Amino acid sequence: MNRLDPADGPLLVASHNVGKIWEIRELMEPFGFTVVSAKDKGLVDPEETGTTFEENAEIKALAALEATGLPSLSDDSGIAIEALGGDPGIYSARWGGPERDFAMAMRNVEEKLQATGATEPAQRRATFVAVLCLALPNGERHFFRGEVDGTCVWPPRGTLGFGYDPIFLPDGQDRTFGEMMSLEKHAWKPGQPDALSHRARAFQKFAREALGTT
């Protein structure tokens, strides 16, 4: 694929989610890119009609590219819980209602887990998934998927993350994503081992292929 170069202009993050925009800006910062967002540009969120993370990520990236002409990077992410048959999955944000109230969404998850009798950690396994889609003006589309396994805890712990971070305890850790600063949650720099978070793992693949890092 054609490598991105900061000299070619800004990269558009196809999102209105302040937490996602912040994290992607932070991840892009070492590479010298100017990052703008769909929120900054006042773009309308497209309807996410896909049935996979990849399809919804592509819908958002293409809408941003078509509106601005800029290389566009989107993120579609969510939490898939084994005891709930993979739900909420691609509908993770929608479990918070029209206002995207994640306190409500987390309560909904816990109520459904309790209803299934999933009270022990082994019964509350979950995977956080993030898929990035890069849409380029030359017509190229590229996808980068990151996943991290863990357990759903209750009550929520921490206020540092966003979304479902306060109820997700990644394997091998004693704190939820909601109890970690973003740089700790990413826990990755070029040339180092895998990142901790799903979004940073997807970004690692993006950085290797689109930015030429090692």
C-alpha positions as CSV (number, residue, x, y, z in Angstrom):
1,M,0.0,0.0,0.0
2,N,1.0,3.6,-0.4
3,R,2.6,4.9,2.8
4,L,1.2,8.0,4.5
5,D,3.4,11.0,4.8
6,P,2.7,13.9,7.2
7,A,4.1,16.2,4.5
8,D,1.1,15.3,2.3
9,G,-1.4,17.0,4.7
10,P,-3.7,16.1,7.6
11,L,-5.3,12.8,8.4
12,L,-9.0,12.8,9.2
13,V,-10.2,10.7,12.1
14,A,-13.8,9.7,11.1
15,S,-15.3,10.0,14.5
16,H,-17.4,12.2,16.8
17,N,-16.4,10.2,19.9
18,V,-14.2,12.4,22.0
19,G,-12.4,9.5,23.7
20,K,-11.6,7.8,20.4
21,I,-10.4,11.0,18.8
22,W,-8.1,11.7,21.8
23,E,-6.6,8.2,21.8
24,I,-5.9,8.2,18.0
25,R,-4.4,11.7,18.2
26,E,-2.2,10.5,21.0
27,L,-1.1,7.4,19.0
28,M,-0.4,9.5,15.9
29,E,1.5,12.2,17.7
30,P,5.0,10.6,17.5
31,F,4.7,10.4,13.7
32,G,4.3,14.1,13.1
33,F,0.8,14.1,11.6
34,T,-1.8,16.8,11.8
35,V,-5.0,15.1,12.9
36,V,-8.4,16.5,12.4
37,S,-11.7,14.8,13.2
38,A,-15.2,14.5,11.7
39,K,-16.3,16.4,14.8
40,D,-13.9,19.2,14.1
41,K,-15.2,19.4,10.5
42,G,-18.9,19.3,11.6
43,L,-19.6,16.2,9.5
44,V,-22.8,14.2,10.0
45,D,-22.4,10.7,11.4
46,P,-23.4,8.2,8.7
47,E,-25.8,5.4,9.6
48,E,-23.9,2.3,10.6
49,T,-25.8,-0.4,8.7
50,G,-23.0,-3.0,8.6
51,T,-23.1,-6.4,10.3
52,T,-19.4,-6.5,11.2
53,F,-16.9,-4.1,12.7
54,E,-15.1,-4.0,9.3
55,E,-18.3,-3.0,7.5
56,N,-19.2,-0.2,9.9
57,A,-15.6,1.1,10.0
58,E,-15.6,1.3,6.2
59,I,-18.9,3.1,6.1
60,K,-17.5,5.8,8.4
61,A,-14.2,6.1,6.7
62,L,-15.7,6.4,3.2
63,A,-18.3,9.0,4.4
64,A,-15.5,11.2,5.8
65,L,-13.3,10.8,2.7
66,E,-16.1,11.7,0.3
67,A,-17.0,14.7,2.4
68,T,-13.5,16.1,2.7
69,G,-11.2,14.5,0.2
70,L,-8.8,13.8,3.0
71,P,-7.3,10.4,3.9
72,S,-9.7,9.1,6.5
73,L,-9.1,6.7,9.4
74,S,-12.1,5.3,11.2
75,D,-12.6,3.1,14.2
76,D,-15.4,0.7,14.9
77,S,-15.1,-1.1,18.2
78,G,-17.0,-2.8,20.9
79,I,-17.0,-5.5,23.6
80,A,-18.1,-9.1,22.8
81,I,-19.2,-11.1,25.9
82,E,-19.2,-14.9,25.7
83,A,-22.1,-15.5,28.1
84,L,-24.2,-13.1,26.0
85,G,-23.5,-14.8,22.7
86,G,-21.0,-12.1,21.6
87,D,-23.3,-9.2,22.5
88,P,-23.3,-6.3,22.5
89,G,-20.6,-6.5,19.8
90,I,-21.1,-4.1,17.0
91,Y,-24.1,-2.7,18.9
92,S,-22.0,-1.7,21.9
93,A,-22.7,2.0,21.7
94,R,-26.4,1.5,21.1
95,W,-26.8,-0.4,24.4
96,G,-26.4,3.1,25.9
97,G,-29.5,4.4,24.1
98,P,-29.8,7.5,21.9
99,E,-27.5,9.5,24.2
100,R,-24.8,6.9,24.2
101,D,-25.0,6.7,28.0
102,F,-22.3,4.1,28.8
103,A,-23.3,4.0,32.5
104,M,-26.6,2.7,31.2
105,A,-24.9,0.4,28.8
106,M,-22.7,-1.1,31.5
107,R,-25.8,-1.6,33.7
108,N,-27.5,-3.4,30.8
109,V,-24.6,-5.7,30.4
110,E,-24.5,-6.5,34.1
111,E,-28.3,-7.2,34.3
112,K,-28.0,-9.6,31.4
113,L,-25.0,-11.3,32.9
114,Q,-26.9,-11.7,36.2
115,A,-29.9,-13.1,34.3
116,T,-27.8,-15.8,32.7
117,G,-26.3,-16.7,36.1
118,A,-22.8,-15.5,35.0
119,T,-21.5,-14.5,38.4
120,E,-18.0,-16.1,38.5
121,P,-15.0,-14.6,36.6
122,A,-14.8,-17.7,34.3
123,Q,-18.4,-17.1,33.2
124,R,-17.8,-13.5,32.4
125,R,-15.1,-13.7,29.7
126,A,-15.1,-10.9,27.1
127,T,-13.1,-9.6,24.1
128,F,-12.6,-6.0,23.3
129,V,-12.4,-5.5,19.5
130,A,-11.3,-2.5,17.5
131,V,-11.1,-2.3,13.7
132,L,-9.5,0.6,11.9
133,C,-10.3,1.4,8.3
134,L,-8.1,3.6,6.3
135,A,-9.7,5.1,3.2
136,L,-7.4,6.8,0.7
137,P,-8.3,9.3,-2.1
138,N,-6.8,6.8,-4.6
139,G,-9.5,4.3,-3.9
140,E,-7.5,2.1,-1.5
141,R,-9.2,0.6,1.6
142,H,-7.2,-1.1,4.3
143,F,-8.3,-2.7,7.5
144,F,-6.5,-3.3,10.8
145,R,-8.0,-5.4,13.6
146,G,-6.9,-5.5,17.2
147,E,-8.4,-7.7,20.0
148,V,-7.7,-8.1,23.7
149,D,-9.2,-10.7,26.1
150,G,-10.4,-10.2,29.6
151,T,-13.2,-10.4,32.1
152,C,-16.2,-8.2,32.9
153,V,-16.2,-6.9,36.5
154,W,-18.8,-5.3,38.6
155,P,-19.2,-2.6,39.9
156,P,-17.4,-0.4,37.4
157,R,-13.9,0.6,38.5
158,G,-12.1,3.8,37.5
159,T,-13.0,7.0,35.6
160,L,-10.0,7.4,33.3
161,G,-11.2,5.6,30.3
162,F,-14.4,5.8,28.3
163,G,-17.1,3.4,27.0
164,Y,-16.9,0.0,28.7
165,D,-13.4,0.6,30.0
166,P,-14.5,0.6,33.7
167,I,-15.9,-3.0,33.6
168,F,-13.2,-4.6,31.4
169,L,-10.3,-6.2,33.3
170,P,-7.7,-7.3,30.7
171,D,-6.0,-10.7,31.2
172,G,-2.8,-10.4,33.3
173,Q,-3.8,-7.1,34.9
174,D,-5.2,-6.1,38.3
175,R,-6.8,-2.9,37.1
176,T,-9.5,-2.2,34.6
177,F,-9.0,0.0,31.5
178,G,-11.0,2.6,33.4
179,E,-8.2,2.7,36.1
180,M,-5.4,3.2,33.6
181,M,-4.1,6.4,32.0
182,S,-4.3,6.3,28.2
183,L,-0.6,6.0,27.7
184,E,-0.5,3.0,30.0
185,K,-3.5,1.5,28.3
186,H,-1.7,1.8,25.0
187,A,1.6,0.6,26.4
188,W,3.3,0.5,23.1
189,K,5.9,2.4,21.0
190,P,7.4,1.4,17.6
191,G,9.8,-1.5,18.0
192,Q,8.3,-2.7,21.3
193,P,6.0,-5.8,21.9
194,D,2.3,-5.8,21.5
195,A,0.2,-3.1,23.0
196,L,-2.2,-3.7,25.9
197,S,-5.4,-2.3,24.4
198,H,-7.4,-3.5,21.4
199,R,-7.3,0.0,19.7
200,A,-3.5,0.2,20.2
201,R,-3.0,-3.3,18.8
202,A,-5.0,-2.3,15.7
203,F,-2.9,0.9,15.5
204,Q,0.3,-1.1,15.6
205,K,-0.7,-2.9,12.5
206,F,-1.8,0.4,10.9
207,A,1.6,1.9,11.8
208,R,3.6,-0.9,10.3
209,E,1.7,-1.0,7.0
210,A,0.7,2.6,6.5
211,L,3.5,4.4,8.2
212,G,6.4,2.0,7.7
213,T,7.3,1.5,11.4
214,T,8.9,-1.7,12.7
